[in-house]
Amino acid sequence: MKLIYSPQARADLREIKAYIRDDLQNPSAAENISQKILKSCALLKENPKLGAELSGKVDRDTDIRYLIIHQHIAFYKIDNDIIRVIRIRDARTNYIHIILQ
């Protein structure tokens, strides 16, 4: 399977990395966390159903799945032989509202 990141997911990852690097002043943690997110998402290529269905958490039908990666969540869709990561959010935020807009 092919793994693709949406422009918004790429922006989310850059924001996460910048926040940890600049605001928390921890460049090594920023690099480590961004690499963990990318490596975890790469696992989806071999096992696309590794994450759970979002419809199990909300009262709405959706084809979005999610993968928890430490304090972050990668949201993705499976389209035939393509896995599309659509957002990467901090798990401590109101991510459901953002994802289902």
CNS distance restraints for C-alpha pairs under 8 A (distance, minus, plus):
assign (resid   1 and name CA) (resid  45 and name CA) 5.10 0.50 0.50
assign (resid   1 and name CA) (resid  46 and name CA) 7.07 0.50 0.50
assign (resid   1 and name CA) (resid  81 and name CA) 4.94 0.50 0.50
assign (resid   1 and name CA) (resid  82 and name CA) 5.68 0.50 0.50
assign (resid   1 and name CA) (resid  83 and name CA) 6.99 0.50 0.50
assign (resid   2 and name CA) (resid  45 and name CA) 6.32 0.50 0.50
assign (resid   2 and name CA) (resid  81 and name CA) 6.32 0.50 0.50
assign (resid   2 and name CA) (resid  82 and name CA) 4.79 0.50 0.50
assign (resid   2 and name CA) (resid  83 and name CA) 6.03 0.50 0.50
assign (resid   3 and name CA) (resid  42 and name CA) 7.17 0.50 0.50
assign (resid   3 and name CA) (resid  44 and name CA) 7.72 0.50 0.50
assign (resid   3 and name CA) (resid  45 and name CA) 6.30 0.50 0.50
assign (resid   3 and name CA) (resid  82 and name CA) 5.99 0.50 0.50
assign (resid   3 and name CA) (resid  83 and name CA) 4.84 0.50 0.50
assign (resid   3 and name CA) (resid  84 and name CA) 6.06 0.50 0.50
assign (resid   3 and name CA) (resid  85 and name CA) 7.49 0.50 0.50
assign (resid   4 and name CA) (resid  82 and name CA) 7.17 0.50 0.50
assign (resid   4 and name CA) (resid  83 and name CA) 6.13 0.50 0.50
assign (resid   4 and name CA) (resid  84 and name CA) 4.84 0.50 0.50
assign (resid   4 and name CA) (resid  85 and name CA) 6.16 0.50 0.50
assign (resid   5 and name CA) (resid   9 and name CA) 5.81 0.50 0.50
assign (resid   5 and name CA) (resid  10 and name CA) 6.25 0.50 0.50
assign (resid   5 and name CA) (resid  84 and name CA) 5.76 0.50 0.50
assign (resid   5 and name CA) (resid  85 and name CA) 4.78 0.50 0.50
assign (resid   5 and name CA) (resid  86 and name CA) 6.37 0.50 0.50
assign (resid   6 and name CA) (resid  10 and name CA) 6.32 0.50 0.50
assign (resid   6 and name CA) (resid  84 and name CA) 6.79 0.50 0.50
assign (resid   6 and name CA) (resid  85 and name CA) 6.07 0.50 0.50
assign (resid   6 and name CA) (resid  86 and name CA) 5.17 0.50 0.50
assign (resid   6 and name CA) (resid  87 and name CA) 7.37 0.50 0.50
assign (resid   7 and name CA) (resid  11 and name CA) 6.20 0.50 0.50
assign (resid   7 and name CA) (resid  86 and name CA) 7.98 0.50 0.50
assign (resid   8 and name CA) (resid  12 and name CA) 6.05 0.50 0.50
assign (resid   8 and name CA) (resid  86 and name CA) 6.64 0.50 0.50
assign (resid   8 and name CA) (resid  87 and name CA) 6.12 0.50 0.50
assign (resid   9 and name CA) (resid  13 and name CA) 6.23 0.50 0.50
assign (resid   9 and name CA) (resid  85 and name CA) 6.46 0.50 0.50
assign (resid   9 and name CA) (resid  86 and name CA) 5.32 0.50 0.50
assign (resid   9 and name CA) (resid  87 and name CA) 4.22 0.50 0.50
assign (resid   9 and name CA) (resid  88 and name CA) 5.50 0.50 0.50
assign (resid  10 and name CA) (resid  14 and name CA) 6.29 0.50 0.50
assign (resid  10 and name CA) (resid  87 and name CA) 7.97 0.50 0.50
assign (resid  11 and name CA) (resid  15 and name CA) 6.13 0.50 0.50
assign (resid  12 and name CA) (resid  16 and name CA) 6.18 0.50 0.50
assign (resid  12 and name CA) (resid  87 and name CA) 6.69 0.50 0.50
assign (resid  12 and name CA) (resid  88 and name CA) 5.65 0.50 0.50
assign (resid  12 and name CA) (resid  89 and name CA) 6.86 0.50 0.50
assign (resid  13 and name CA) (resid  17 and name CA) 6.17 0.50 0.50
assign (resid  13 and name CA) (resid  34 and name CA) 6.81 0.50 0.50
assign (resid  13 and name CA) (resid  88 and name CA) 6.55 0.50 0.50
assign (resid  14 and name CA) (resid  18 and name CA) 6.01 0.50 0.50
assign (resid  15 and name CA) (resid  19 and name CA) 5.96 0.50 0.50
assign (resid  16 and name CA) (resid  20 and name CA) 6.35 0.50 0.50
assign (resid  16 and name CA) (resid  30 and name CA) 7.63 0.50 0.50
assign (resid  16 and name CA) (resid  34 and name CA) 7.67 0.50 0.50
assign (resid  17 and name CA) (resid  21 and name CA) 5.98 0.50 0.50
assign (resid  17 and name CA) (resid  30 and name CA) 4.87 0.50 0.50
assign (resid  17 and name CA) (resid  31 and name CA) 6.86 0.50 0.50
assign (resid  17 and name CA) (resid  33 and name CA) 7.56 0.50 0.50
assign (resid  17 and name CA) (resid  34 and name CA) 6.27 0.50 0.50
assign (resid  18 and name CA) (resid  22 and name CA) 5.56 0.50 0.50
assign (resid  18 and name CA) (resid  23 and name CA) 7.44 0.50 0.50
assign (resid  18 and name CA) (resid  30 and name CA) 7.27 0.50 0.50
assign (resid  19 and name CA) (resid  23 and name CA) 5.04 0.50 0.50
assign (resid  19 and name CA) (resid  24 and name CA) 6.54 0.50 0.50
assign (resid  19 and name CA) (resid  30 and name CA) 7.96 0.50 0.50
assign (resid  20 and name CA) (resid  24 and name CA) 4.88 0.50 0.50
assign (resid  20 and name CA) (resid  25 and name CA) 6.37 0.50 0.50
assign (resid  20 and name CA) (resid  26 and name CA) 5.85 0.50 0.50
assign (resid  20 and name CA) (resid  27 and name CA) 6.88 0.50 0.50
assign (resid  20 and name CA) (resid  29 and name CA) 6.96 0.50 0.50
assign (resid  20 and name CA) (resid  30 and name CA) 5.11 0.50 0.50
assign (resid  21 and name CA) (resid  25 and name CA) 4.92 0.50 0.50
assign (resid  21 and name CA) (resid  26 and name CA) 4.73 0.50 0.50
assign (resid  21 and name CA) (resid  27 and name CA) 4.28 0.50 0.50
assign (resid  21 and name CA) (resid  28 and name CA) 7.60 0.50 0.50
assign (resid  21 and name CA) (resid  29 and name CA) 7.36 0.50 0.50
assign (resid  21 and name CA) (resid  30 and name CA) 5.26 0.50 0.50
assign (resid  22 and name CA) (resid  26 and name CA) 7.06 0.50 0.50
assign (resid  22 and name CA) (resid  27 and name CA) 7.48 0.50 0.50
assign (resid  26 and name CA) (resid  30 and name CA) 6.28 0.50 0.50
assign (resid  27 and name CA) (resid  31 and name CA) 6.29 0.50 0.50
assign (resid  28 and name CA) (resid  32 and name CA) 6.15 0.50 0.50
assign (resid  29 and name CA) (resid  33 and name CA) 5.96 0.50 0.50
assign (resid  30 and name CA) (resid  34 and name CA) 6.17 0.50 0.50
assign (resid  31 and name CA) (resid  35 and name CA) 6.10 0.50 0.50
assign (resid  32 and name CA) (resid  36 and name CA) 6.15 0.50 0.50
assign (resid  33 and name CA) (resid  37 and name CA) 6.21 0.50 0.50
assign (resid  34 and name CA) (resid  38 and name CA) 6.29 0.50 0.50
assign (resid  35 and name CA) (resid  39 and name CA) 6.01 0.50 0.50
assign (resid  36 and name CA) (resid  40 and name CA) 5.97 0.50 0.50
assign (resid  36 and name CA) (resid  69 and name CA) 7.61 0.50 0.50
assign (resid  37 and name CA) (resid  41 and name CA) 6.17 0.50 0.50
assign (resid  37 and name CA) (resid  69 and name CA) 6.34 0.50 0.50
assign (resid  37 and name CA) (resid  72 and name CA) 7.97 0.50 0.50
assign (resid  37 and name CA) (resid  74 and name CA) 7.96 0.50 0.50
assign (resid  38 and name CA) (resid  42 and name CA) 6.12 0.50 0.50
assign (resid  39 and name CA) (resid  43 and name CA) 6.64 0.50 0.50
assign (resid  40 and name CA) (resid  44 and name CA) 7.40 0.50 0.50
assign (resid  40 and name CA) (resid  69 and name CA) 6.99 0.50 0.50
assign (resid  41 and name CA) (resid  45 and name CA) 7.82 0.50 0.50
assign (resid  41 and name CA) (resid  67 and name CA) 7.87 0.50 0.50
assign (resid  41 and name CA) (resid  74 and name CA) 7.45 0.50 0.50
assign (resid  42 and name CA) (resid  46 and name CA) 7.95 0.50 0.50
assign (resid  43 and name CA) (resid  47 and name CA) 6.30 0.50 0.50
assign (resid  43 and name CA) (resid  48 and name CA) 7.72 0.50 0.50
assign (resid  44 and name CA) (resid  48 and name CA) 4.34 0.50 0.50
assign (resid  44 and name CA) (resid  49 and name CA) 7.17 0.50 0.50
assign (resid  44 and name CA) (resid  50 and name CA) 6.43 0.50 0.50
assign (resid  44 and name CA) (resid  83 and name CA) 7.46 0.50 0.50
assign (resid  45 and name CA) (resid  83 and name CA) 7.24 0.50 0.50
assign (resid  48 and name CA) (resid  78 and name CA) 7.19 0.50 0.50
assign (resid  48 and name CA) (resid  83 and name CA) 7.16 0.50 0.50
assign (resid  49 and name CA) (resid  65 and name CA) 8.00 0.50 0.50
assign (resid  50 and name CA) (resid  67 and name CA) 7.20 0.50 0.50
assign (resid  51 and name CA) (resid  65 and name CA) 5.96 0.50 0.50
assign (resid  51 and name CA) (resid  66 and name CA) 5.03 0.50 0.50
assign (resid  51 and name CA) (resid  67 and name CA) 4.41 0.50 0.50
assign (resid  51 and name CA) (resid  68 and name CA) 7.48 0.50 0.50
assign (resid  52 and name CA) (resid  56 and name CA) 7.83 0.50 0.50
assign (resid  52 and name CA) (resid  65 and name CA) 5.40 0.50 0.50
assign (resid  52 and name CA) (resid  66 and name CA) 5.46 0.50 0.50
assign (resid  52 and name CA) (resid  67 and name CA) 6.65 0.50 0.50
assign (resid  53 and name CA) (resid  57 and name CA) 7.74 0.50 0.50
assign (resid  53 and name CA) (resid  63 and name CA) 7.25 0.50 0.50
assign (resid  53 and name CA) (resid  64 and name CA) 6.32 0.50 0.50
assign (resid  53 and name CA) (resid  65 and name CA) 4.35 0.50 0.50
assign (resid  53 and name CA) (resid  66 and name CA) 6.45 0.50 0.50
assign (resid  54 and name CA) (resid  58 and name CA) 6.59 0.50 0.50
assign (resid  54 and name CA) (resid  62 and name CA) 6.85 0.50 0.50
assign (resid  54 and name CA) (resid  63 and name CA) 7.48 0.50 0.50
assign (resid  54 and name CA) (resid  64 and name CA) 5.65 0.50 0.50
assign (resid  54 and name CA) (resid  65 and name CA) 5.10 0.50 0.50
assign (resid  54 and name CA) (resid  66 and name CA) 6.32 0.50 0.50
assign (resid  55 and name CA) (resid  59 and name CA) 6.60 0.50 0.50
assign (resid  55 and name CA) (resid  60 and name CA) 5.77 0.50 0.50
assign (resid  55 and name CA) (resid  61 and name CA) 5.44 0.50 0.50
assign (resid  55 and name CA) (resid  62 and name CA) 5.52 0.50 0.50
assign (resid  55 and name CA) (resid  63 and name CA) 7.45 0.50 0.50
assign (resid  55 and name CA) (resid  64 and name CA) 7.47 0.50 0.50
assign (resid  63 and name CA) (resid  77 and name CA) 6.32 0.50 0.50
assign (resid  63 and name CA) (resid  78 and name CA) 7.84 0.50 0.50
assign (resid  64 and name CA) (resid  75 and name CA) 6.57 0.50 0.50
assign (resid  64 and name CA) (resid  76 and name CA) 5.63 0.50 0.50
assign (resid  64 and name CA) (resid  77 and name CA) 5.05 0.50 0.50
assign (resid  64 and name CA) (resid  78 and name CA) 7.97 0.50 0.50
assign (resid  65 and name CA) (resid  75 and name CA) 5.73 0.50 0.50
assign (resid  65 and name CA) (resid  76 and name CA) 5.30 0.50 0.50
assign (resid  65 and name CA) (resid  77 and name CA) 6.06 0.50 0.50
assign (resid  66 and name CA) (resid  73 and name CA) 6.41 0.50 0.50
assign (resid  66 and name CA) (resid  74 and name CA) 5.51 0.50 0.50
assign (resid  66 and name CA) (resid  75 and name CA) 4.39 0.50 0.50
assign (resid  66 and name CA) (resid  76 and name CA) 6.06 0.50 0.50
assign (resid  67 and name CA) (resid  73 and name CA) 5.55 0.50 0.50
assign (resid  67 and name CA) (resid  74 and name CA) 5.17 0.50 0.50
assign (resid  67 and name CA) (resid  75 and name CA) 6.53 0.50 0.50
assign (resid  68 and name CA) (resid  72 and name CA) 6.04 0.50 0.50
assign (resid  68 and name CA) (resid  73 and name CA) 4.51 0.50 0.50
assign (resid  68 and name CA) (resid  74 and name CA) 6.52 0.50 0.50
assign (resid  68 and name CA) (resid  91 and name CA) 7.98 0.50 0.50
assign (resid  69 and name CA) (resid  73 and name CA) 5.68 0.50 0.50
assign (resid  69 and name CA) (resid  74 and name CA) 7.33 0.50 0.50
assign (resid  71 and name CA) (resid  90 and name CA) 5.94 0.50 0.50
assign (resid  71 and name CA) (resid  91 and name CA) 5.34 0.50 0.50
assign (resid  71 and name CA) (resid  92 and name CA) 7.18 0.50 0.50
assign (resid  72 and name CA) (resid  88 and name CA) 6.77 0.50 0.50
assign (resid  72 and name CA) (resid  89 and name CA) 5.51 0.50 0.50
assign (resid  72 and name CA) (resid  90 and name CA) 4.37 0.50 0.50
assign (resid  72 and name CA) (resid  91 and name CA) 4.88 0.50 0.50
assign (resid  73 and name CA) (resid  88 and name CA) 5.58 0.50 0.50
assign (resid  73 and name CA) (resid  89 and name CA) 5.33 0.50 0.50
assign (resid  73 and name CA) (resid  90 and name CA) 6.27 0.50 0.50
assign (resid  73 and name CA) (resid  91 and name CA) 5.80 0.50 0.50
assign (resid  74 and name CA) (resid  85 and name CA) 6.72 0.50 0.50
assign (resid  74 and name CA) (resid  86 and name CA) 7.65 0.50 0.50
assign (resid  74 and name CA) (resid  87 and name CA) 5.92 0.50 0.50
assign (resid  74 and name CA) (resid  88 and name CA) 4.40 0.50 0.50
assign (resid  74 and name CA) (resid  89 and name CA) 6.58 0.50 0.50
assign (resid  75 and name CA) (resid  85 and name CA) 5.78 0.50 0.50
assign (resid  75 and name CA) (resid  86 and name CA) 5.68 0.50 0.50
assign (resid  75 and name CA) (resid  87 and name CA) 5.23 0.50 0.50
assign (resid  75 and name CA) (resid  88 and name CA) 6.19 0.50 0.50
assign (resid  76 and name CA) (resid  83 and name CA) 6.73 0.50 0.50
assign (resid  76 and name CA) (resid  84 and name CA) 5.36 0.50 0.50
assign (resid  76 and name CA) (resid  85 and name CA) 4.14 0.50 0.50
assign (resid  76 and name CA) (resid  86 and name CA) 5.29 0.50 0.50
assign (resid  76 and name CA) (resid  87 and name CA) 7.16 0.50 0.50
assign (resid  77 and name CA) (resid  83 and name CA) 5.81 0.50 0.50
assign (resid  77 and name CA) (resid  84 and name CA) 5.25 0.50 0.50
assign (resid  77 and name CA) (resid  85 and name CA) 6.57 0.50 0.50
assign (resid  77 and name CA) (resid  86 and name CA) 7.35 0.50 0.50
assign (resid  78 and name CA) (resid  82 and name CA) 5.93 0.50 0.50
assign (resid  78 and name CA) (resid  83 and name CA) 4.65 0.50 0.50
assign (resid  78 and name CA) (resid  84 and name CA) 6.39 0.50 0.50
assign (resid  79 and name CA) (resid  83 and name CA) 6.22 0.50 0.50
assign (resid  79 and name CA) (resid  84 and name CA) 7.46 0.50 0.50
assign (resid  87 and name CA) (resid  99 and name CA) 7.52 0.50 0.50
assign (resid  89 and name CA) (resid  93 and name CA) 7.60 0.50 0.50
assign (resid  89 and name CA) (resid  95 and name CA) 6.50 0.50 0.50
assign (resid  90 and name CA) (resid  95 and name CA) 7.46 0.50 0.50
assign (resid  91 and name CA) (resid  95 and name CA) 6.95 0.50 0.50
assign (resid  94 and name CA) (resid  98 and name CA) 6.95 0.50 0.50
assign (resid  95 and name CA) (resid  99 and name CA) 6.02 0.50 0.50
assign (resid  96 and name CA) (resid 100 and name CA) 6.02 0.50 0.50
assign (resid  97 and name CA) (resid 101 and name CA) 6.13 0.50 0.50
